[in-house]
């Protein structure tokens, strides 16, 4: 007898060694869902999800997908299927669900947009065209079978710029944070004359330019005493620490990582937060006035216009910075001053934006309905024949991927 959808195991697949937005998101979903569904995490043996696995959640090594129940629903961050290690070993009747959690998840390029070698893509244009046709075929199959959703409009538009996607018939599946501890949430108030600002997020890649820009902009403000806590680490942390030495009017503090279960305690000691993605939502749910920052792969020239998280639309949790995100004269000092003068109002508006859009009460029922609606199985993927890498990808892997699949710092899922 075939199991009903309510009893189908949900598998979160993300083999990744260090903390990141996807790992944390999947862990939170696992914790929230395990009381009503069988939940399985697939990760490296010492991956971030494996090390922080919630109670009553199962674990299967990413290299052993044949161990999954046949009726599983496997949730992936959207990824070119040839980047999924051991894909041929997944049960043919298991269901696939792709969740686009970064605008570049399904780019057809060989070299990422953030790479200094991205010009090489021109040399490989014929093979890029082959990739594009394969991914376009995949996306059409995913759409036909209700097997893909986009976390926000930025993800949808970025993907649609490469492929023929009818965005009008798609609904978003926004991200979430876990619930707050209601007894610990009270009205936020400013404490002391020094303002405790924080950056929360990785310090590498597309996040580094906006962090660098933020520090430089805060250094121009002389009307208030500022302490900036940089919470996060990454390949660019030493670069940022070196830059901070240029500014003597800001007190800097660096915290490499906040344990998964200590985020709320950390937010209690922050007055104003700068972040993107799930990190921004962590501030919002704890009533910290949160400025949602956007991202760039290059140094930001000019004046970026900082905005409150609740000013964003279509669930956007970070957009590629372009001219529309810039301003002629800096408004940051005035915005921060207004937050200080009307702190309670900003705190409450930030919290309500989270509660009405990204809280478990809103997202969990939508998530369950959406993943249960997928009818795309691995046998359909194998039949489509889009899971095999092209010759350039094979050669690139042999030359560059000296680490085992799933172990690259930049993520197994790209290129």
N, C-alpha and C positions, 0 to 999 in steps of 0.2 A: 504493500500500500504506500502510495506516494505521500511524503510528509507535507503538511500544510505549510504555507509561507511563514506562518507565525513561529514554526519550529525550525526553520532553516538556519543553520549556523551562519554568523556573520564574521568574516575574516578581514582583518586589517593588515595589509601587506606594505611594509616599508622598512627594508633592511638598511639601516643607517647607523653609523657608530656614535654620533654625537647629538646633542640637543638641537632641535629645530622645530619650526612651526608645525610641520606635518606630524612628526613624532608625538608632540604634545597633544595635537588635535585628536589623533587616533587613540592615544591613551585615555583622554577624557571621554571620548565616545565609548570606549571599552568599559570604563568604570560606570558610566551612566546606563549602559544597555545590558550589562551582565545579569541584572536582576530579572530581565524579561526574555533574554535570548542567550543561546550558547555563543560565546565570543572567543575567537582565536586570534592571537597575534602572530605574525610571521616576521622574523627579524634575524639579524646576525646573532650568533651565540652570545656575544657581549655587546649587542646593540643597545641603543638608548631605551627602546620599548621593552626589550628583554629584561633590562636591569630595573625597570620601574613598573613591571607588570602588576596591575591591580589584583587583589584577591578575587578568586573565583573566575579568573580569566585564563584560558589555556594558551600554550605556546607550542609552535611548530617551527623548526629551523627553516629558514628561507630556502635552503638547498634541498629540502625534502617535501615539496608540494604534493607528492603522491600520497602523503599521509593525511591529506585533507579529506573530510567526508564528501561524498559525491554530490550531495545536495547543498554544498556551501555557496554562499554569495561572497565573492572575493572583491574587496574594495581596494582599488589602487589610486594613488595620485596618478592623473593622466600621464601616459608615458608611451613613446614609440615601443611597440610590443617586442621588438628585437632587443630592447634594453632590459627586459625582464629575465634574469638568470633562471635557467632550468625550466623555461616556459613549457617545453614539450612534456614535462612530467606532471603537469596539473591534470586533475581528473577532467575528462572530456565533458561530463555533464554538470560540472560546477559552473556557476553563473558569474559573469564579469560585470563589474560596475566601475567606471572611470569617473573620477572627481577632479576637475581642473582646478588646481590650487595655486597655480602660478601662471602668469601670462605666457611664459615661454615653454610650458610643458610639452606642447605639440608642434613646436617650430620645426621646419624641415631642414634647417641649416646643419652643416657639419660642425662648424665652429660657432660657439655661442655668441650672442650679440655683445656680451661683456668682455670678450677676449680681445687682446691686442692683435691677435692673428686672424680676426674675423674676415679680413680681405681675402683670405685663402678660399672663402666660399665661392668667389668668382671663378677660381680655377676648377672647382668641382661642380659647376652649374649643371651640367648634364645629369650628374648623379643626384644633385639636389632635386631636380625635376622628377626623377624616378621616386625619390623619397616622398615628394609632395603628392604624387599620384597614389602611392600606397597609403599614405596617411589620410588622404581625402576619401579613399575607399573605406578605410577603417572608420572614420568619423561618420560617414553615411550609414554604415552598419550599426554603429553605436546609437545614432539618433533614431534609426528605424526601430530598434529594439529597446528604447528607453534606458539605455545603458551609459549615458554620460550626462553630467550636469556641470555647470560652471559656478564657482563660488561668488562671482560678482560680474558686473558689466565689463570691467577692465579685462578680465580673463576671456570673456566671450568675444569682445571686439578684437583683442589681439589674435585670437585663434581664427576668427572670421576673416581677418585681413589676408590670411594665406589660403583659406578654403571656402567652399561654397556652403555656408551655413545660414539657415533661415532662423535668425535669432528671435523673430517675432513669436515663434511657436514654442520657444524654450522658456522654462521657468528656472530661476536660480536655486541653487542649494547653498545657502550661506553657511559659513563656519560658526562655531559656538565656543563658549568657554563652559566649564562646569559651573554648577550653581554656587552662589555665595552662601556663607554660613550666616543666616539671617540674624542670629543673636549677636554676631560680631560686627554687623554693619550698622553704623550710626551716622549722623550728619557729620560730614567732613568739615574740619575747621583748620584755619591756618594757625601754626604754632611758632612763635618766635619771629624775630626780625629777618633772619636769613631764610630765603626761599629754597626749599629742597626740590630741585628739578631732577628728572631722571630720563635717561635713554634706556629703553628695554628692548633688546634684540641682538642678533648676531652682529659681529663687527667684521664684515667681509663682503665682497662682491658688490651687488647693487645697493646695499645698505650703507656702505662706507661714505660715498659722496654726500648724502644728505646729513649724516652724522657730522662730518667734517664741516659742512656748511652751517649746521645748527650751532656748533661750538663757536665758529667765527662770528655768527650773528649775535649770540648771547654776549660775547666779549665786548660788543659795541655798547651794550646797555650799562650805563653808569648810575642809573637812578635807583638801583636796588642791589642788595647783597645776594649773590647767587652761589648755591652749591649744586654742582651737577654730578650725579652718580651715574656712571656708565655701567649698566648691568648687561653683561654678555661678553663673549669672547669670539675669536675667529682669527683668520690669517692676517687681518689688518690692524689688530689691537696695538701692536708696537708702533705702527705708523701714527695712530690716533694719539697714543700716549706722548709721542714726540711732539706732535702738533700742540698738545695741551700745555706744554712747557712754555710756549710763547705768550700765554695769557696769565697775568698775575692777578686779575680782578675776579677770577672764578676759582672756587674751591673744588677740586676734582677728587672723585673717589671711584675706584674701579673694583667691580665685583664680577668675578669670572662666570659664576653660574648660581642661580637660585634653585634649590631643590624643588621638585615638582609640587610638594605639599606645603611649601613655605611662601608661595607667591602672595597670598593674601596678607600675611604678616609683613612682607616687604612693601606692599602697596600702602599699608597703614602709615609708613614713614615718608611717603612721597606727597608733595603738594601739587605738582604739575608734571604730567608725563608726556614724553614724545616717543611715539612708537608707530609701528604698522602691523597689520595682521592680527594674529591671536594675542600678541603682546599688548596691543592697544586695547583690545577687549578686556584684558586682565585689569587694566586701569579703570576702564569704564564701569565694570561690574562692581568695583570697590569704591565707586563715587569719586575717583580721582579725575579732576578736569584733564582731559586727554586731547592732545593735538595729534591728529593722524597725519603722519608724514608720508610723502610719496618717494619714489625711488628713481635712481639714475645709474647708468653704467659709467658715466663720465663726470668730471668735476663740474659742479654747478656754477654757471656764469650768470651774474646778475643777482637779483633779489627774489628768492623763492617766497611765495605767500603762504604762511602757516595758517591752518584752519582747524577748527574744532572737529572732533570726530563726528558729531551729529550734523555737520554741514554737508557731509558726503551723501551720495545717492546710490541707489541700485546695489546696496551692500558693499560698495567698494572699500577695500581695506588697503589700498595703495595703488597708485597709478604711475605709469611712466611719465616723468616730468618733461613737459614741453612748454612752449611759450605761453600757453593758457594758464600755467601754474605760477607765472611770474608777476611781479608788481614793480611799479616805477619807484615808489618811495617805501621804505620799510614801515610796516605796520605792526611788527612783532612787539615792540616795547609798549605800544598803546594797547594791544590785545592782552598782554600779560598784566598790565596795570588794571585793565577792566576786570580781568579774572580775579585779581586780588581784592578789588573794591566790591565785587559782587560774587564772592567765592561760593556761597551757598547755592545761588542760582545756576552757576556753571556746573557745579558738582551734581545737582539734581538732574539737569538736562542731559548730562553725560550718562548718568546711571539709567535714566528712562529710555534713552536711545538703545542702550544694551538690552534692557529688559524687554522692550517691545520688538526687537529684531534678532538678537543673538543669544538669548537665554535658552536653557534646555527646554523650558515649557513651549517655546516657539519652534525650535529646530528639531528636537528629537522626533516628534510625530511626523514631521515632514521628511526627515531622514529615513525613517523606517518605511514609510509609504513609497518613497522614491527608489530605494535599493530593492525593495520587494517587487517593484514594477519591472525591473530589468528582465529581459528574456534572452539575453545574449550569452551563449555558453562557449566554453573553450573549443568545443567541436566546431562551432560556427567560425571562430577565429582561425582555427587550423584549416578549415575548408576554404577560407578566403585567401590563404597563403600570403598574408601581409606580415607575418611574424618573423620572416627571415631577413637578416641584414644584407645590404648590398656589399659588393666587393670592397668599396672604399672604406666602409665601416669596419669590415673584417680586418683590413690592413691597418687601419688606424688603431684598432684595439690591440693588435699584435705589437705595434710600435710603442704606443703610449700607455696602455693599461697594464702596467707591470704588477699592479696589485690585483688580487682576486676580484671578480665581479661582486659588487655590493660593498666594496671597501674603500672606494675613492672618496676623498674628502669632499669633492664637489658633488658627489651623488652619483650612484649607478644609473640614475634614470635619465640623464641628459646625453644628447648627441648620438 
